[in-house]
Amino acid sequence: MKPYRTSVEIIAEILKIANGGNVTMTKIMYSAFLNYFQLKEYLPMLTKRDLLSYNADTRTFKTTEKGLMLLETYNLLVDLMLKKNEKI
């Protein structure tokens, strides 16, 4: 079981999983270690903010360009924080 994660960490994980596209809800749920209720909270929020796109025909999700930019920024911040902690 994963330790407590912030919503930002969960969002980054979902965007990472959906990067490449054609990812089902079930794949996101199991890969991100989320329950159904958490998934039903995050997926609509991410699609509404244009970070994820949903294909109704295939019932799959894909990280959008905006989502990829957010994920890249998140990864840069994590790297900076880890490097800063190493110096202390």
Beta strands, then each sheet from edge to edge (+ up, - down):
strand 1: 52-55
strand 2: 60-63
sheet 1: 1+ 2-
end
